[in-house]
Amino acid sequence: MEKLTGIQTLDAVEQTRWDKSTGRNYVRLTDSDRCHIALNCYEPGVNDEMHCHPGSDHTFFVVEGECTIRGLKDGEEHKLTRHQGVHIAAGYFYQLNNTGKDRLILYQVSTNPNPRPKKGKVIYGIDTSLKEHLLGRLTGQQP
């Protein structure tokens, strides 16, 4: 993506591909040194991995559909519907789930970590069998 130097217009529909086999679509609409804006799109029943973004806050706003956000702790679940939003602090583990019967479209605003982590910006693919280990690290206790 080009560095933003003025006003940038965009067409999210033109940039979106609905034919992905994963049922997930991520469209980065704009990016700057401080933040980026994107659309996260999920077909019904689709979710992403349990993950976190070190040094980067994320805010999600439901444009269409229903989203259930799950954390690592038992019962940590937040259901959002159209025109509701959530702020997730940097480094907090979460998972986005389309628990509705229609397509989910989330408007995302994220801060860019400064400095950026040395081993990548995002940790993906956390094996759910590591849940207890991760909870222990967050609370300072080992399972």
Secondary structure, DSSP 8 states (H G I E B T S, - for coil): -----S-----HHHH-----TTSEEEEEEEE-SSEEEEEEEE-TT-B--SBB-TT--EEEEEEESEEEEE-SSTT-EEEEETT-EEEE-TT--BEEEE-SSS-EEEEEEEE--SS--TT-S-B----GGGHHHHHHHHHT---
